[in-house]
Amino acid sequence: MLSEKNKQYILAFLLVFILFFLQFLDFLHFAFLTNLANTWKEKNFYFLQKIAYPFHRVGMMWNLTAKLEDLQYRYNEAAANSIKIETLEKENQELRKILENSDRNYEQTIIAAPVISFAQSFVAAGSQAGVKAGSAVLYKGTLLGLIEQVFEKQALVLLLPQMIDTGILAQTSTEVKGFVKGNGHQILFTEIAADAKIEIGELVFTSSQVGLEKGLLIGRIASILSDNQALATKTAVVEQLVNFYEVSLVEIK
């Protein structure tokens, strides 16, 4: 067995070796060891280089991993900002299209974003913004529905296909009059005189009535359900040219 004195020599040697090695790796900076370390490194450079190489590789990999994580974070942040910018740009374009109509009364018009929640149609504006029940919800002059219920910061929209118990007066571009309502899935142009001439593709607009502007586009005739001359009236299906669920901004007036 080693004597106590030999153990102390070995421990001292190991300590000096560790200090030199750490000095060589630039992990320590002791001025009094610099000259000794430099001299020793010159004599044992290749030996130390072989020993230190794996440690340098580990340090490089560690730094590279940290840089990659930082780049990944910056990339995710940039991607999120890009999505926000694209959304704002799209809303800005839609807003510009809406405001390009010069005959618009800005004091009575509210711009809001559609909000879809649990299969119900809302707009992100309510009583705080001055929204009132019965107001028309429009997109570029096309009537999408009416405000049914108003909350503080949002309002429920009754879309035209959902107008089962109510409806609006309407007429075609050739002034054929009728009544527009919904069946839960489609927009129907009803109460059309049996002898009235309507054609597929003909546009349908709002007619004069209390609380709703005349001349708002509703859609176009897609098909005629009842064309039996024995009946007093006939019904047509109206195809809407704008989908509430696909626009980014609407008008409320």
LUMVOTOR-820440 format. One line per field, with one value per residue (C-alpha): residue in three letters; x, y, z. Coordinates in Angstrom, 1 decimal. Layout:
code = ALA; ...
east = X; ...
north = Y; ...
up = Z; ...
END
This chain:
code = MET; LEU; SER; GLU; LYS; ASN; LYS; GLN; TYR; ILE; LEU; ALA; PHE; LEU; LEU; VAL; PHE; ILE; LEU; PHE; PHE; LEU; GLN; PHE; LEU; ASP; PHE; LEU; HIS; PHE; ALA; PHE; LEU; THR; ASN; LEU; ALA; ASN; THR; TRP; LYS; GLU; LYS; ASN; PHE; TYR; PHE; LEU; GLN; LYS; ILE; ALA; TYR; PRO; PHE; HIS; ARG; VAL; GLY; MET; MET; TRP; ASN; LEU; THR; ALA; LYS; LEU; GLU; ASP; LEU; GLN; TYR; ARG; TYR; ASN; GLU; ALA; ALA; ALA; ASN; SER; ILE; LYS; ILE; GLU; THR; LEU; GLU; LYS; GLU; ASN; GLN; GLU; LEU; ARG; LYS; ILE; LEU; GLU; ASN; SER; ASP; ARG; ASN; TYR; GLU; GLN; THR; ILE; ILE; ALA; ALA; PRO; VAL; ILE; SER; PHE; ALA; GLN; SER; PHE; VAL; ALA; ALA; GLY; SER; GLN; ALA; GLY; VAL; LYS; ALA; GLY; SER; ALA; VAL; LEU; TYR; LYS; GLY; THR; LEU; LEU; GLY; LEU; ILE; GLU; GLN; VAL; PHE; GLU; LYS; GLN; ALA; LEU; VAL; LEU; LEU; LEU; PRO; GLN; MET; ILE; ASP; THR; GLY; ILE; LEU; ALA; GLN; THR; SER; THR; GLU; VAL; LYS; GLY; PHE; VAL; LYS; GLY; ASN; GLY; HIS; GLN; ILE; LEU; PHE; THR; GLU; ILE; ALA; ALA; ASP; ALA; LYS; ILE; GLU; ILE; GLY; GLU; LEU; VAL; PHE; THR; SER; SER; GLN; VAL; GLY; LEU; GLU; LYS; GLY; LEU; LEU; ILE; GLY; ARG; ILE; ALA; SER; ILE; LEU; SER; ASP; ASN; GLN; ALA; LEU; ALA; THR; LYS; THR; ALA; VAL; VAL; GLU; GLN; LEU; VAL; ASN; PHE; TYR; GLU; VAL; SER; LEU; VAL; GLU; ILE; LYS
east = 0.0; 1.1; 2.4; 0.7; 3.5; 3.3; -0.5; 0.2; 2.7; 0.2; -2.6; -0.3; 0.7; -2.9; -3.9; -1.1; -2.0; -5.7; -4.8; -2.5; -5.1; -7.8; -5.4; -4.7; -8.5; -8.8; -11.2; -8.9; -6.8; -4.2; -1.4; 1.2; 0.5; 0.6; 4.4; 4.6; 1.5; 2.8; 6.2; 4.6; 2.1; 5.0; 6.6; 3.4; 1.3; 0.4; -0.3; -2.6; -4.2; -5.3; -6.7; -8.4; -10.0; -13.0; -13.7; -13.4; -15.9; -18.3; -18.0; -18.6; -21.7; -23.1; -22.7; -24.1; -27.2; -27.8; -27.5; -29.9; -32.4; -32.1; -32.6; -35.7; -37.2; -36.6; -38.0; -41.2; -41.5; -41.0; -43.6; -46.2; -45.5; -45.8; -49.3; -50.4; -49.2; -50.9; -54.2; -53.9; -53.1; -56.1; -58.4; -56.9; -57.6; -61.2; -61.6; -60.3; -62.8; -65.7; -64.7; -64.2; -68.0; -68.3; -72.1; -71.5; -72.7; -69.7; -71.5; -74.0; -71.6; -69.7; -66.9; -66.5; -65.0; -67.2; -66.9; -68.0; -68.9; -70.6; -72.3; -73.7; -72.8; -71.5; -69.8; -67.1; -69.0; -71.8; -73.6; -70.3; -69.8; -73.4; -74.7; -78.5; -80.9; -82.3; -79.2; -78.2; -75.0; -73.3; -70.3; -69.5; -73.2; -74.4; -76.9; -75.8; -78.3; -79.7; -78.5; -80.8; -79.3; -76.8; -74.4; -71.8; -68.9; -70.5; -73.8; -75.6; -76.4; -79.5; -78.3; -80.7; -81.0; -81.9; -84.9; -87.5; -90.1; -89.4; -88.3; -87.7; -89.3; -87.3; -87.4; -85.4; -83.5; -86.6; -88.8; -90.5; -91.5; -91.5; -90.5; -87.1; -86.8; -84.9; -85.6; -82.6; -80.3; -81.3; -82.5; -86.0; -87.6; -91.3; -94.7; -93.8; -96.8; -97.3; -97.3; -94.2; -91.2; -88.0; -84.8; -82.0; -79.1; -81.3; -80.2; -82.4; -82.2; -84.0; -87.1; -88.5; -89.4; -89.0; -85.6; -83.8; -82.1; -83.4; -81.2; -79.0; -77.9; -79.2; -78.0; -79.1; -81.8; -80.3; -83.4; -87.2; -89.0; -92.6; -93.6; -97.1; -99.4; -102.3; -100.7; -101.1; -97.5; -94.1; -90.8; -87.2; -83.9; -81.5; -77.8; -75.8; -72.6; -70.9; -70.4; -70.5; -68.1; -65.4; -65.2; -62.8; -64.8; -68.4; -70.4; -73.2; -75.6
north = 0.0; 3.6; 5.6; 8.7; 10.8; 9.2; 9.8; 13.5; 13.6; 12.0; 14.3; 17.4; 16.2; 15.6; 19.0; 20.7; 18.7; 19.7; 23.4; 23.3; 21.5; 23.9; 26.7; 25.1; 25.0; 28.7; 27.8; 29.4; 32.6; 32.6; 35.0; 33.2; 30.0; 31.5; 31.2; 27.7; 26.6; 28.1; 26.4; 23.1; 23.4; 24.0; 20.8; 18.7; 20.6; 17.6; 15.4; 18.0; 18.7; 15.1; 15.1; 18.4; 17.8; 15.9; 18.6; 21.3; 19.3; 19.1; 22.8; 23.6; 21.3; 22.9; 26.4; 25.2; 23.7; 27.0; 28.9; 26.6; 26.9; 30.7; 30.6; 28.3; 30.7; 33.7; 31.8; 30.9; 34.5; 35.8; 33.3; 34.4; 38.1; 37.3; 35.7; 38.7; 41.1; 39.0; 39.1; 42.8; 43.4; 41.4; 43.3; 46.6; 45.6; 44.6; 47.9; 49.9; 48.1; 48.9; 52.6; 53.1; 53.6; 57.4; 57.4; 55.8; 57.6; 57.1; 58.3; 55.5; 52.8; 50.5; 48.2; 44.9; 41.5; 38.4; 35.9; 32.3; 30.6; 27.3; 27.5; 31.0; 34.1; 37.1; 40.3; 41.8; 45.0; 45.6; 48.2; 50.0; 50.6; 51.8; 48.6; 48.3; 45.4; 45.4; 46.9; 45.6; 43.6; 44.2; 43.4; 45.7; 46.5; 42.9; 42.2; 39.2; 39.5; 41.6; 42.2; 40.0; 40.5; 43.0; 42.5; 44.8; 43.9; 41.7; 41.1; 38.1; 38.2; 36.6; 35.5; 35.5; 31.7; 31.7; 34.1; 31.4; 33.4; 36.8; 38.2; 41.3; 42.8; 42.3; 42.7; 41.6; 43.8; 43.7; 44.9; 41.6; 41.9; 39.2; 38.3; 37.0; 34.6; 31.5; 27.8; 27.2; 26.3; 28.4; 31.9; 31.8; 34.4; 33.8; 35.3; 35.9; 36.3; 33.2; 35.1; 37.1; 36.4; 35.7; 34.2; 32.2; 34.5; 37.5; 39.7; 40.3; 43.5; 44.9; 46.8; 49.9; 49.2; 50.6; 50.2; 48.8; 50.6; 50.0; 48.5; 46.3; 43.2; 39.9; 37.5; 36.0; 33.6; 30.0; 28.0; 28.2; 25.7; 26.3; 27.2; 25.7; 28.2; 26.8; 28.3; 32.0; 32.4; 30.7; 30.5; 30.8; 29.9; 32.8; 32.2; 34.6; 35.9; 36.6; 34.1; 35.6; 33.0; 33.8; 37.6; 39.3; 42.6; 43.6; 46.8; 47.4; 50.2
up = 0.0; -0.6; 2.3; 3.4; 2.0; -1.5; -1.5; -0.8; -3.7; -6.1; -4.9; -5.4; -8.9; -9.9; -8.6; -10.5; -13.6; -13.4; -12.9; -16.0; -18.0; -17.1; -17.9; -21.2; -21.9; -20.9; -18.1; -15.6; -15.7; -12.9; -13.7; -11.6; -13.6; -17.0; -17.6; -16.2; -18.1; -21.4; -21.0; -20.1; -23.0; -25.5; -24.5; -24.4; -27.0; -29.2; -26.2; -24.6; -28.0; -28.3; -24.8; -25.1; -28.5; -27.2; -24.7; -27.3; -29.4; -26.5; -25.9; -29.6; -29.7; -26.6; -28.1; -31.4; -29.7; -27.8; -31.0; -32.8; -29.9; -30.1; -33.9; -33.5; -31.0; -33.2; -36.2; -34.3; -33.2; -36.7; -38.1; -35.5; -36.3; -40.0; -39.5; -37.5; -40.3; -43.0; -41.0; -40.4; -44.1; -45.2; -42.8; -44.0; -47.6; -46.8; -44.8; -47.8; -50.1; -47.8; -47.4; -51.1; -51.5; -51.4; -50.7; -47.2; -44.0; -41.7; -38.6; -38.9; -40.0; -37.7; -38.9; -37.1; -37.6; -37.8; -34.9; -35.3; -31.9; -31.5; -34.9; -34.0; -35.9; -34.0; -34.8; -32.6; -31.7; -29.3; -27.4; -26.5; -30.2; -30.7; -32.3; -32.2; -32.8; -36.3; -37.9; -41.2; -41.5; -44.9; -46.9; -49.8; -50.3; -49.9; -47.1; -45.0; -42.1; -39.3; -35.8; -33.6; -30.1; -28.7; -25.9; -24.4; -26.8; -29.4; -31.2; -32.5; -36.3; -37.7; -41.2; -44.1; -44.3; -40.6; -41.0; -40.7; -38.7; -40.3; -43.6; -45.7; -48.8; -51.9; -55.7; -58.7; -61.1; -63.3; -60.3; -59.7; -56.0; -53.3; -49.8; -48.8; -45.8; -44.9; -44.3; -42.1; -45.0; -48.0; -48.8; -50.4; -52.6; -51.9; -52.6; -56.3; -58.5; -60.5; -63.8; -63.0; -65.2; -63.4; -64.8; -63.4; -62.5; -62.0; -59.1; -56.0; -54.0; -50.9; -51.5; -49.8; -46.1; -42.7; -41.1; -44.1; -46.9; -50.4; -53.1; -51.0; -52.9; -51.5; -54.1; -57.5; -58.5; -58.4; -59.1; -59.2; -56.8; -57.8; -61.3; -61.4; -63.1; -61.0; -57.9; -57.1; -56.2; -56.8; -54.9; -56.0; -54.3; -53.9; -54.0; -51.9; -53.5; -50.2; -47.3; -43.8; -42.6; -45.1; -44.9; -42.4; -41.9; -42.1; -41.9; -39.4; -40.2
END
